[in-house]
Amino acid sequence: METARSNITEIYPGAASGYSLTGPGHGRQSDRDLGMATAEYAICTLAAVGFAGLLVVILKSDEVRGFLLAIIHSALSLQ
Protein backbone atom coordinates (compact mmCIF):
# COMPACT_ATOMS: atom_id res chain seq x y z
CA MET A 1 0.00 0.00 0.00
CA GLU A 2 3.02 2.29 -0.12
CA THR A 3 2.17 3.14 -3.75
CA ALA A 4 -1.14 4.71 -2.70
CA ARG A 5 0.67 6.78 -0.09
CA SER A 6 3.07 8.18 -2.70
CA ASN A 7 0.18 10.10 -4.31
CA ILE A 8 -0.55 12.04 -1.11
CA THR A 9 0.80 15.56 -0.79
CA GLU A 10 0.91 16.84 2.77
CA ILE A 11 0.12 20.50 3.35
CA TYR A 12 1.64 20.23 6.81
CA PRO A 13 4.54 17.74 6.67
CA GLY A 14 4.31 15.16 9.41
CA ALA A 15 0.65 15.89 10.18
CA ALA A 16 -0.41 12.40 9.10
CA SER A 17 2.18 10.59 11.17
CA GLY A 18 0.53 8.15 13.53
CA TYR A 19 -2.49 7.70 11.28
CA SER A 20 -3.04 4.62 9.20
CA LEU A 21 -4.53 4.97 5.74
CA THR A 22 -5.63 1.34 5.80
CA GLY A 23 -7.02 -0.92 8.44
CA PRO A 24 -9.69 -0.44 11.07
CA GLY A 25 -10.63 3.14 11.80
CA HIS A 26 -9.19 4.61 8.57
CA GLY A 27 -7.28 7.52 10.06
CA ARG A 28 -8.34 7.26 13.69
CA GLN A 29 -5.71 6.56 16.28
CA SER A 30 -8.10 4.56 18.43
CA ASP A 31 -11.72 3.46 18.36
CA ARG A 32 -12.40 4.23 22.04
CA ASP A 33 -14.05 7.60 21.20
CA LEU A 34 -16.02 6.28 18.26
CA GLY A 35 -19.46 7.04 19.76
CA MET A 36 -18.58 10.42 21.25
CA ALA A 37 -19.89 12.46 18.33
CA THR A 38 -23.28 10.74 18.55
CA ALA A 39 -23.53 11.39 22.30
CA GLU A 40 -22.53 15.03 21.85
CA TYR A 41 -25.13 15.50 19.11
CA ALA A 42 -27.79 13.93 21.34
CA ILE A 43 -26.96 16.23 24.25
CA CYS A 44 -26.96 19.32 22.00
CA THR A 45 -30.27 18.26 20.46
CA LEU A 46 -31.86 17.87 23.89
CA ALA A 47 -30.53 21.27 24.95
CA ALA A 48 -31.91 22.88 21.77
CA VAL A 49 -35.33 21.29 22.29
CA GLY A 50 -35.39 22.48 25.89
CA PHE A 51 -34.43 26.01 24.84
CA ALA A 52 -37.10 26.00 22.11
CA GLY A 53 -39.70 24.87 24.65
CA LEU A 54 -38.69 27.68 26.98
CA LEU A 55 -39.00 30.20 24.16
CA VAL A 56 -42.46 28.91 23.28
CA VAL A 57 -43.60 29.34 26.90
CA ILE A 58 -42.15 32.85 27.08
CA LEU A 59 -43.55 33.96 23.73
CA LYS A 60 -47.04 32.67 24.56
CA SER A 61 -47.40 35.11 27.46
CA ASP A 62 -49.62 38.13 26.80
CA GLU A 63 -47.01 40.66 27.95
CA VAL A 64 -44.34 39.45 25.54
CA ARG A 65 -46.84 39.08 22.70
CA GLY A 66 -48.06 42.65 23.21
CA PHE A 67 -44.48 43.93 23.40
CA LEU A 68 -43.51 42.19 20.16
CA LEU A 69 -46.65 43.37 18.37
CA ALA A 70 -45.93 46.95 19.48
CA ILE A 71 -42.38 46.71 18.11
CA ILE A 72 -43.63 45.34 14.78
CA HIS A 73 -46.40 47.94 14.57
CA SER A 74 -43.99 50.81 15.24
CA ALA A 75 -41.51 49.44 12.71
CA LEU A 76 -44.14 49.17 9.99
CA SER A 77 -45.88 52.48 10.65
CA LEU A 78 -44.88 55.47 8.54
CA GLN A 79 -44.41 58.01 11.33
Residue, then its C-alpha position, 0 to 999 in steps of 0.5 A: m500500500e506504499t504506492a497509494r501513499s506516494n500520491i498524497t501531498e501533505i500540506y503540513p509535513g508530518a501531520a499524518s504521522g501516527y495515522s493509518l490509511t488502511g485498516p480499522g478506523h481509517g485515520r483514527q488513532s483509536d476506536r475508544d471515542l467512536g461514539m462520542a460524536t453521537a452522544e454530543y449531538a444527542i446532548c446538543t439536540l436535547a438542549a436545543v429542544g429544551f431552549a425551544g420549549l422555553l422560548v415557546v412558553i415565554l412567547k405565549s405570554d400576553e405581555v411578551r406578545g403585546f411587546l412584540l406586536a408593538i415593536i412590529h407595529s412601530a416598525l411598519s408604521l410610517q411616522 
